[in-house]
Amino acid sequence: MSDAVGTKEMAERWGYSQATISKWCREGLIKGADHDGDGSPWHIPKDAECPKVLRNKEK
């Protein structure tokens, strides 16, 4: 996945902690996020939408 970034970059972009981004990845809230297995870094599509924004749109 060449157009992917890690949790650190997304945390900086979205203004949430890296732990929160990882949690959202584990919970399947970030569309297209994947990883190679336990303990490996997450790969998040650069154009992924913040789950907080998506939740607000649903209300």
C-alpha positions, -999 to +999 in steps of 0.1 A: +000+000+000+020+029-013-004+057-005-005+049+032+007+066+063+011+055+099-008+064+131+017+091+140+011+111+109-027+107+111-026+117+148-009+149+138-032+155+109-065+149+128-054+163+162-059+131+182-033+110+201-015+082+184-031+058+208-066+069+198-058+064+161-045+029+169-076+021+188-098+033+159-078+011+136-082-020+158-120-013+160-123-010+123-134+026+123-108+038+098-118+026+064-090+008+046-066+007+076-047-026+078-015-041+093+006-072+090-003-086+124-001-080+161+027-056+170+032-044+134+024-008+124-009+003+109-011+014+073-038+041+069-048+054+035-037+090+031-072+101+021-090+083+050-116+103+068-115+109+105-140+086+123-150+115+145-160+135+114-180+105+100-199+101+133-208+137+133-221+135+097-244+106+108-261+126+135 
